[in-house]
Amino acid sequence: MTDETRSAIRAFIVENFLFGDDSHPLPADQSLIDNDLVDSTGILELVGFIEERFAISIADADIVPANLDSIDRIAGFIARKQAA
């Protein structure tokens, strides 16, 4: 899990869900769902971004909060998928 991966994820979230407003703190372990930053449609946008940016395929069964609910979880999920 690299800082570059986290930075790319953070930049996507700020641009697409915070409308470019990066003045609010976005800790890497903050729940995106519980803090109303991402809804179900947003998760699908996030999945599309991950698949395109990191060249991985995400199965429907992988679209769960354990994999996609924070920047840290997303980065770890990407690292696991790339290592497989």
Biopython code that builds the backbone (N, CA, C, O; Angstrom):
import numpy as np
from Bio.PDB.StructureBuilder import StructureBuilder

atoms = [
    (1, "MET", "N", (0.869, -1.173, 0.000)),
    (1, "MET", "CA", (0.000, 0.000, 0.000)),
    (1, "MET", "C", (0.911, 1.229, 0.000)),
    (1, "MET", "O", (1.642, 1.477, 0.959)),
    (2, "THR", "N", (0.855, 1.972, -1.064)),
    (2, "THR", "CA", (1.776, 3.097, -1.186)),
    (2, "THR", "C", (1.082, 4.430, -0.944)),
    (2, "THR", "O", (-0.142, 4.544, -1.012)),
    (3, "ASP", "N", (1.900, 5.428, -0.661)),
    (3, "ASP", "CA", (1.370, 6.777, -0.506)),
    (3, "ASP", "C", (0.792, 7.275, -1.819)),
    (3, "ASP", "O", (-0.169, 8.044, -1.831)),
    (4, "GLU", "N", (1.384, 6.833, -2.933)),
    (4, "GLU", "CA", (0.883, 7.228, -4.261)),
    (4, "GLU", "C", (-0.547, 6.708, -4.468)),
    (4, "GLU", "O", (-1.398, 7.415, -5.007)),
    (5, "THR", "N", (-0.797, 5.482, -4.041)),
    (5, "THR", "CA", (-2.138, 4.907, -4.151)),
    (5, "THR", "C", (-3.113, 5.707, -3.298)),
    (5, "THR", "O", (-4.190, 6.084, -3.760)),
    (6, "ARG", "N", (-2.732, 5.961, -2.059)),
    (6, "ARG", "CA", (-3.602, 6.746, -1.162)),
    (6, "ARG", "C", (-3.872, 8.132, -1.739)),
    (6, "ARG", "O", (-5.002, 8.618, -1.685)),
    (7, "SER", "N", (-2.842, 8.766, -2.288)),
    (7, "SER", "CA", (-2.999, 10.110, -2.858)),
    (7, "SER", "C", (-3.963, 10.109, -4.033)),
    (7, "SER", "O", (-4.779, 11.021, -4.170)),
    (8, "ALA", "N", (-3.874, 9.095, -4.880)),
    (8, "ALA", "CA", (-4.775, 9.001, -6.031)),
    (8, "ALA", "C", (-6.217, 8.800, -5.571)),
    (8, "ALA", "O", (-7.135, 9.404, -6.126)),
    (9, "ILE", "N", (-6.415, 7.967, -4.575)),
    (9, "ILE", "CA", (-7.760, 7.716, -4.035)),
    (9, "ILE", "C", (-8.310, 8.997, -3.404)),
    (9, "ILE", "O", (-9.450, 9.384, -3.659)),
    (10, "ARG", "N", (-7.492, 9.644, -2.585)),
    (10, "ARG", "CA", (-7.905, 10.886, -1.925)),
    (10, "ARG", "C", (-8.278, 11.945, -2.969)),
    (10, "ARG", "O", (-9.301, 12.617, -2.833)),
    (11, "ALA", "N", (-7.458, 12.090, -3.998)),
    (11, "ALA", "CA", (-7.725, 13.085, -5.042)),
    (11, "ALA", "C", (-9.051, 12.794, -5.746)),
    (11, "ALA", "O", (-9.808, 13.718, -6.044)),
    (12, "PHE", "N", (-9.337, 11.514, -6.015)),
    (12, "PHE", "CA", (-10.599, 11.145, -6.648)),
    (12, "PHE", "C", (-11.776, 11.498, -5.748)),
    (12, "PHE", "O", (-12.768, 12.057, -6.214)),
    (13, "ILE", "N", (-11.673, 11.178, -4.477)),
    (13, "ILE", "CA", (-12.762, 11.454, -3.527)),
    (13, "ILE", "C", (-13.001, 12.955, -3.405)),
    (13, "ILE", "O", (-14.146, 13.407, -3.430)),
    (14, "VAL", "N", (-11.928, 13.728, -3.273)),
    (14, "VAL", "CA", (-12.069, 15.184, -3.154)),
    (14, "VAL", "C", (-12.722, 15.758, -4.405)),
    (14, "VAL", "O", (-13.640, 16.573, -4.313)),
    (15, "GLU", "N", (-12.254, 15.340, -5.555)),
    (15, "GLU", "CA", (-12.773, 15.886, -6.809)),
    (15, "GLU", "C", (-14.224, 15.489, -7.074)),
    (15, "GLU", "O", (-15.022, 16.317, -7.512)),
    (16, "ASN", "N", (-14.564, 14.243, -6.814)),
    (16, "ASN", "CA", (-15.877, 13.727, -7.199)),
    (16, "ASN", "C", (-16.946, 13.802, -6.116)),
    (16, "ASN", "O", (-18.131, 13.902, -6.433)),
    (17, "PHE", "N", (-16.558, 13.758, -4.859)),
    (17, "PHE", "CA", (-17.556, 13.733, -3.787)),
    (17, "PHE", "C", (-17.532, 14.987, -2.914)),
    (17, "PHE", "O", (-18.514, 15.298, -2.240)),
    (18, "LEU", "N", (-16.417, 15.699, -2.928)),
    (18, "LEU", "CA", (-16.319, 16.946, -2.173)),
    (18, "LEU", "C", (-16.253, 18.146, -3.123)),
    (18, "LEU", "O", (-16.038, 19.282, -2.701)),
    (19, "PHE", "N", (-16.441, 17.867, -4.408)),
    (19, "PHE", "CA", (-16.491, 18.900, -5.448)),
    (19, "PHE", "C", (-15.259, 19.793, -5.433)),
    (19, "PHE", "O", (-15.353, 21.011, -5.587)),
    (20, "GLY", "N", (-14.104, 19.167, -5.245)),
    (20, "GLY", "CA", (-12.841, 19.878, -5.286)),
    (20, "GLY", "C", (-12.477, 20.620, -4.012)),
    (20, "GLY", "O", (-11.415, 21.238, -3.949)),
    (21, "ASP", "N", (-13.326, 20.576, -3.001)),
    (21, "ASP", "CA", (-13.078, 21.295, -1.745)),
    (21, "ASP", "C", (-12.239, 20.427, -0.814)),
    (21, "ASP", "O", (-12.767, 19.582, -0.092)),
    (22, "ASP", "N", (-10.933, 20.644, -0.840)),
    (22, "ASP", "CA", (-10.063, 19.841, 0.020)),
    (22, "ASP", "C", (-9.701, 20.563, 1.315)),
    (22, "ASP", "O", (-8.694, 20.249, 1.949)),
    (23, "SER", "N", (-10.528, 21.533, 1.703)),
    (23, "SER", "CA", (-10.261, 22.281, 2.933)),
    (23, "SER", "C", (-10.661, 21.501, 4.190)),
    (23, "SER", "O", (-10.233, 21.840, 5.293)),
    (24, "HIS", "N", (-11.472, 20.468, 4.027)),
    (24, "HIS", "CA", (-11.885, 19.650, 5.166)),
    (24, "HIS", "C", (-10.924, 18.476, 5.322)),
    (24, "HIS", "O", (-10.483, 17.895, 4.331)),
    (25, "PRO", "N", (-10.601, 18.129, 6.557)),
    (25, "PRO", "CA", (-9.700, 16.985, 6.750)),
    (25, "PRO", "C", (-10.361, 15.689, 6.273)),
    (25, "PRO", "O", (-11.566, 15.494, 6.434)),
    (26, "LEU", "N", (-9.570, 14.831, 5.699)),
    (26, "LEU", "CA", (-10.070, 13.542, 5.224)),
    (26, "LEU", "C", (-9.077, 12.472, 5.671)),
    (26, "LEU", "O", (-8.260, 12.001, 4.880)),
    (27, "PRO", "N", (-9.157, 12.089, 6.966)),
    (27, "PRO", "CA", (-8.228, 11.070, 7.475)),
    (27, "PRO", "C", (-8.360, 9.774, 6.682)),
    (27, "PRO", "O", (-9.452, 9.403, 6.252)),
    (28, "ALA", "N", (-7.241, 9.098, 6.498)),
    (28, "ALA", "CA", (-7.219, 7.877, 5.696)),
    (28, "ALA", "C", (-8.066, 6.759, 6.298)),
    (28, "ALA", "O", (-8.465, 5.837, 5.588)),
    (29, "ASP", "N", (-8.345, 6.832, 7.604)),
    (29, "ASP", "CA", (-9.146, 5.787, 8.238)),
    (29, "ASP", "C", (-10.604, 6.204, 8.456)),
    (29, "ASP", "O", (-11.373, 5.461, 9.066)),
    (30, "GLN", "N", (-10.984, 7.371, 7.970)),
    (30, "GLN", "CA", (-12.363, 7.862, 8.136)),
    (30, "GLN", "C", (-13.335, 7.080, 7.256)),
    (30, "GLN", "O", (-13.069, 6.851, 6.076)),
    (31, "SER", "N", (-14.457, 6.674, 7.837)),
    (31, "SER", "CA", (-15.480, 5.953, 7.091)),
    (31, "SER", "C", (-16.141, 6.890, 6.082)),
    (31, "SER", "O", (-16.690, 7.929, 6.448)),
    (32, "LEU", "N", (-16.080, 6.514, 4.832)),
    (32, "LEU", "CA", (-16.699, 7.321, 3.777)),
    (32, "LEU", "C", (-18.217, 7.189, 3.801)),
    (32, "LEU", "O", (-18.934, 8.130, 3.461)),
    (33, "ILE", "N", (-18.698, 6.024, 4.202)),
    (33, "ILE", "CA", (-20.141, 5.766, 4.217)),
    (33, "ILE", "C", (-20.776, 6.382, 5.467)),
    (33, "ILE", "O", (-21.771, 7.101, 5.365)),
    (34, "ASP", "N", (-20.212, 6.108, 6.635)),
    (34, "ASP", "CA", (-20.778, 6.624, 7.884)),
    (34, "ASP", "C", (-20.769, 8.145, 7.952)),
    (34, "ASP", "O", (-21.608, 8.738, 8.630)),
    (35, "ASN", "N", (-19.833, 8.780, 7.259)),
    (35, "ASN", "CA", (-19.734, 10.238, 7.259)),
    (35, "ASN", "C", (-20.425, 10.864, 6.053)),
    (35, "ASN", "O", (-20.216, 12.037, 5.744)),
    (36, "ASP", "N", (-21.248, 10.071, 5.378)),
    (36, "ASP", "CA", (-22.059, 10.548, 4.251)),
    (36, "ASP", "C", (-21.249, 11.205, 3.135)),
    (36, "ASP", "O", (-21.729, 12.126, 2.474)),
    (37, "LEU", "N", (-20.033, 10.735, 2.931)),
    (37, "LEU", "CA", (-19.236, 11.237, 1.815)),
    (37, "LEU", "C", (-19.542, 10.477, 0.534)),
    (37, "LEU", "O", (-19.452, 11.026, -0.564)),
    (38, "VAL", "N", (-19.906, 9.202, 0.686)),
    (38, "VAL", "CA", (-20.161, 8.348, -0.466)),
    (38, "VAL", "C", (-21.458, 7.576, -0.228)),
    (38, "VAL", "O", (-21.669, 7.011, 0.845)),
    (39, "ASP", "N", (-22.322, 7.560, -1.244)),
    (39, "ASP", "CA", (-23.546, 6.750, -1.169)),
    (39, "ASP", "C", (-23.399, 5.567, -2.125)),
    (39, "ASP", "O", (-22.313, 5.328, -2.653)),
    (40, "SER", "N", (-24.468, 4.839, -2.345)),
    (40, "SER", "CA", (-24.376, 3.633, -3.175)),
    (40, "SER", "C", (-23.953, 3.959, -4.613)),
    (40, "SER", "O", (-23.190, 3.206, -5.219)),
    (41, "THR", "N", (-24.434, 5.053, -5.149)),
    (41, "THR", "CA", (-24.025, 5.457, -6.497)),
    (41, "THR", "C", (-22.549, 5.851, -6.488)),
    (41, "THR", "O", (-21.808, 5.544, -7.422)),
    (42, "GLY", "N", (-22.139, 6.524, -5.435)),
    (42, "GLY", "CA", (-20.739, 6.910, -5.298)),
    (42, "GLY", "C", (-19.812, 5.711, -5.223)),
    (42, "GLY", "O", (-18.704, 5.744, -5.757)),
    (43, "ILE", "N", (-20.256, 4.661, -4.569)),
    (43, "ILE", "CA", (-19.455, 3.435, -4.497)),
    (43, "ILE", "C", (-19.225, 2.884, -5.897)),
    (43, "ILE", "O", (-18.125, 2.435, -6.217)),
    (44, "LEU", "N", (-20.259, 2.919, -6.731)),
    (44, "LEU", "CA", (-20.109, 2.427, -8.102)),
    (44, "LEU", "C", (-19.139, 3.305, -8.891)),
    (44, "LEU", "O", (-18.358, 2.795, -9.694)),
    (45, "GLU", "N", (-19.182, 4.613, -8.671)),
    (45, "GLU", "CA", (-18.212, 5.511, -9.311)),
    (45, "GLU", "C", (-16.799, 5.185, -8.831)),
    (45, "GLU", "O", (-15.858, 5.159, -9.624)),
    (46, "LEU", "N", (-16.660, 4.941, -7.549)),
    (46, "LEU", "CA", (-15.375, 4.596, -6.963)),
    (46, "LEU", "C", (-14.836, 3.290, -7.546)),
    (46, "LEU", "O", (-13.649, 3.188, -7.855)),
    (47, "VAL", "N", (-15.703, 2.302, -7.695)),
    (47, "VAL", "CA", (-15.308, 1.022, -8.290)),
    (47, "VAL", "C", (-14.803, 1.235, -9.719)),
    (47, "VAL", "O", (-13.774, 0.682, -10.108)),
    (48, "GLY", "N", (-15.528, 2.038, -10.493)),
    (48, "GLY", "CA", (-15.105, 2.321, -11.866)),
    (48, "GLY", "C", (-13.736, 2.991, -11.905)),
    (48, "GLY", "O", (-12.891, 2.647, -12.732)),
    (49, "PHE", "N", (-13.524, 3.946, -11.010)),
    (49, "PHE", "CA", (-12.224, 4.622, -10.919)),
    (49, "PHE", "C", (-11.120, 3.631, -10.583)),
    (49, "PHE", "O", (-10.072, 3.631, -11.228)),
    (50, "ILE", "N", (-11.342, 2.791, -9.586)),
    (50, "ILE", "CA", (-10.327, 1.825, -9.158)),
    (50, "ILE", "C", (-9.987, 0.872, -10.302)),
    (50, "ILE", "O", (-8.816, 0.607, -10.573)),
    (51, "GLU", "N", (-11.011, 0.365, -10.962)),
    (51, "GLU", "CA", (-10.766, -0.576, -12.059)),
    (51, "GLU", "C", (-9.951, 0.076, -13.177)),
    (51, "GLU", "O", (-9.029, -0.535, -13.719)),
    (52, "GLU", "N", (-10.293, 1.309, -13.516)),
    (52, "GLU", "CA", (-9.597, 1.993, -14.604)),
    (52, "GLU", "C", (-8.197, 2.434, -14.195)),
    (52, "GLU", "O", (-7.234, 2.184, -14.920)),
    (53, "ARG", "N", (-8.076, 3.081, -13.052)),
    (53, "ARG", "CA", (-6.796, 3.670, -12.628)),
    (53, "ARG", "C", (-5.765, 2.620, -12.250)),
    (53, "ARG", "O", (-4.576, 2.787, -12.523)),
    (54, "PHE", "N", (-6.217, 1.532, -11.618)),
    (54, "PHE", "CA", (-5.285, 0.533, -11.115)),
    (54, "PHE", "C", (-5.309, -0.775, -11.900)),
    (54, "PHE", "O", (-4.655, -1.745, -11.517)),
    (55, "ALA", "N", (-6.060, -0.799, -12.997)),
    (55, "ALA", "CA", (-6.103, -1.950, -13.905)),
    (55, "ALA", "C", (-6.406, -3.259, -13.179)),
    (55, "ALA", "O", (-5.734, -4.270, -13.382)),
    (56, "ILE", "N", (-7.438, -3.215, -12.325)),
    (56, "ILE", "CA", (-7.876, -4.427, -11.651)),
    (56, "ILE", "C", (-9.369, -4.605, -11.897)),
    (56, "ILE", "O", (-10.081, -3.651, -12.210)),
    (57, "SER", "N", (-9.819, -5.822, -11.752)),
    (57, "SER", "CA", (-11.238, -6.131, -11.909)),
    (57, "SER", "C", (-11.829, -6.383, -10.525)),
    (57, "SER", "O", (-11.256, -7.109, -9.712)),
    (58, "ILE", "N", (-12.972, -5.776, -10.275)),
    (58, "ILE", "CA", (-13.611, -5.920, -8.967)),
    (58, "ILE", "C", (-14.912, -6.696, -9.140)),
    (58, "ILE", "O", (-15.813, -6.267, -9.861)),
    (59, "ALA", "N", (-14.999, -7.841, -8.471)),
    (59, "ALA", "CA", (-16.200, -8.667, -8.516)),
    (59, "ALA", "C", (-17.279, -8.049, -7.633)),
    (59, "ALA", "O", (-16.975, -7.316, -6.692)),
    (60, "ASP", "N", (-18.525, -8.343, -7.939)),
    (60, "ASP", "CA", (-19.631, -7.835, -7.135)),
    (60, "ASP", "C", (-19.468, -8.194, -5.654)),
    (60, "ASP", "O", (-19.800, -7.396, -4.778)),
    (61, "ALA", "N", (-18.960, -9.385, -5.385)),
    (61, "ALA", "CA", (-18.782, -9.838, -3.999)),
    (61, "ALA", "C", (-17.731, -9.011, -3.250)),
    (61, "ALA", "O", (-17.705, -9.011, -2.019)),
    (62, "ASP", "N", (-16.867, -8.308, -3.991)),
    (62, "ASP", "CA", (-15.827, -7.477, -3.369)),
    (62, "ASP", "C", (-16.324, -6.080, -3.005)),
    (62, "ASP", "O", (-15.629, -5.333, -2.316)),
    (63, "ILE", "N", (-17.513, -5.728, -3.462)),
    (63, "ILE", "CA", (-18.046, -4.384, -3.225)),
    (63, "ILE", "C", (-18.748, -4.367, -1.866)),
    (63, "ILE", "O", (-19.975, -4.397, -1.772)),
    (64, "VAL", "N", (-17.929, -4.319, -0.826)),
    (64, "VAL", "CA", (-18.404, -4.327, 0.560)),
    (64, "VAL", "C", (-17.627, -3.279, 1.356)),
    (64, "VAL", "O", (-16.508, -2.927, 0.980)),
    (65, "PRO", "N", (-18.203, -2.778, 2.447)),
    (65, "PRO", "CA", (-17.508, -1.777, 3.256)),
    (65, "PRO", "C", (-16.116, -2.209, 3.729)),
    (65, "PRO", "O", (-15.226, -1.370, 3.866)),
    (66, "ALA", "N", (-15.924, -3.482, 3.974)),
    (66, "ALA", "CA", (-14.617, -3.950, 4.433)),
    (66, "ALA", "C", (-13.516, -3.622, 3.420)),
    (66, "ALA", "O", (-12.345, -3.514, 3.785)),
    (67, "ASN", "N", (-13.890, -3.467, 2.161)),
    (67, "ASN", "CA", (-12.914, -3.152, 1.114)),
    (67, "ASN", "C", (-12.939, -1.687, 0.686)),
    (67, "ASN", "O", (-11.927, -1.170, 0.214)),
    (68, "LEU", "N", (-14.068, -1.014, 0.841)),
    (68, "LEU", "CA", (-14.238, 0.281, 0.186)),
    (68, "LEU", "C", (-14.710, 1.419, 1.088)),
    (68, "LEU", "O", (-15.188, 2.433, 0.578)),
    (69, "ASP", "N", (-14.593, 1.287, 2.406)),
    (69, "ASP", "CA", (-15.186, 2.283, 3.296)),
    (69, "ASP", "C", (-14.233, 3.365, 3.791)),
    (69, "ASP", "O", (-14.666, 4.275, 4.497)),
    (70, "SER", "N", (-12.971, 3.296, 3.449)),
    (70, "SER", "CA", (-12.025, 4.350, 3.833)),
    (70, "SER", "C", (-10.872, 4.320, 2.834)),
    (70, "SER", "O", (-10.710, 3.363, 2.077)),
    (71, "ILE", "N", (-10.090, 5.368, 2.849)),
    (71, "ILE", "CA", (-8.930, 5.413, 1.955)),
    (71, "ILE", "C", (-7.983, 4.267, 2.286)),
    (71, "ILE", "O", (-7.463, 3.619, 1.378)),
    (72, "ASP", "N", (-7.750, 4.004, 3.572)),
    (72, "ASP", "CA", (-6.876, 2.898, 3.974)),
    (72, "ASP", "C", (-7.406, 1.553, 3.491)),
    (72, "ASP", "O", (-6.654, 0.733, 2.964)),
    (73, "ARG", "N", (-8.701, 1.334, 3.672)),
    (73, "ARG", "CA", (-9.287, 0.052, 3.240)),
    (73, "ARG", "C", (-9.218, -0.112, 1.727)),
    (73, "ARG", "O", (-8.936, -1.201, 1.228)),
    (74, "ILE", "N", (-9.475, 0.966, 1.005)),
    (74, "ILE", "CA", (-9.411, 0.907, -0.458)),
    (74, "ILE", "C", (-7.984, 0.616, -0.907)),
    (74, "ILE", "O", (-7.765, -0.228, -1.776)),
    (75, "ALA", "N", (-7.015, 1.311, -0.320)),
    (75, "ALA", "CA", (-5.609, 1.102, -0.688)),
    (75, "ALA", "C", (-5.173, -0.329, -0.380)),
    (75, "ALA", "O", (-4.465, -0.946, -1.177)),
    (76, "GLY", "N", (-5.588, -0.858, 0.763)),
    (76, "GLY", "CA", (-5.257, -2.246, 1.101)),
    (76, "GLY", "C", (-5.898, -3.234, 0.148)),
    (76, "GLY", "O", (-5.280, -4.220, -0.253)),
    (77, "PHE", "N", (-7.149, -2.961, -0.212)),
    (77, "PHE", "CA", (-7.849, -3.827, -1.165)),
    (77, "PHE", "C", (-7.133, -3.821, -2.514)),
    (77, "PHE", "O", (-6.945, -4.873, -3.126)),
    (78, "ILE", "N", (-6.736, -2.641, -2.975)),
    (78, "ILE", "CA", (-6.015, -2.548, -4.256)),
    (78, "ILE", "C", (-4.714, -3.325, -4.189)),
    (78, "ILE", "O", (-4.380, -4.060, -5.119)),
    (79, "ALA", "N", (-3.977, -3.171, -3.099)),
    (79, "ALA", "CA", (-2.708, -3.893, -2.939)),
    (79, "ALA", "C", (-2.922, -5.403, -2.980)),
    (79, "ALA", "O", (-2.146, -6.128, -3.601)),
    (80, "ARG", "N", (-3.968, -5.869, -2.321)),
    (80, "ARG", "CA", (-4.256, -7.318, -2.321)),
    (80, "ARG", "C", (-4.626, -7.806, -3.725)),
    (80, "ARG", "O", (-4.182, -8.870, -4.154)),
    (81, "LYS", "N", (-5.438, -7.023, -4.433)),
    (81, "LYS", "CA", (-5.846, -7.418, -5.787)),
    (81, "LYS", "C", (-4.654, -7.424, -6.742)),
    (81, "LYS", "O", (-4.543, -8.307, -7.592)),
    (82, "GLN", "N", (-3.764, -6.443, -6.605)),
    (82, "GLN", "CA", (-2.610, -6.385, -7.488)),
    (82, "GLN", "C", (-1.610, -7.499, -7.192)),
    (82, "GLN", "O", (-0.894, -7.947, -8.087)),
    (83, "ALA", "N", (-1.560, -7.943, -5.942)),
    (83, "ALA", "CA", (-0.635, -9.012, -5.563)),
    (83, "ALA", "C", (-1.141, -10.383, -5.980)),
    (83, "ALA", "O", (-0.359, -11.326, -6.099)),
    (84, "ALA", "N", (-2.447, -10.498, -6.202)),
    (84, "ALA", "CA", (-3.046, -11.804, -6.531)),
    (84, "ALA", "C", (-2.714, -12.228, -7.955)),
    (84, "ALA", "O", (-3.136, -13.298, -8.394)),
]
sb = StructureBuilder()
sb.init_structure("model")
sb.init_model(0)
sb.init_chain("A")
sb.init_seg("    ")
for serial, (resi, resn, name, xyz) in enumerate(atoms, 1):
    if name == "N":
        sb.init_residue(resn, " ", resi, " ")
    sb.init_atom(name, np.array(xyz, "f"), 0.0, 1.0, " ", f" {name:<3s}", serial, name[0])
structure = sb.get_structure()
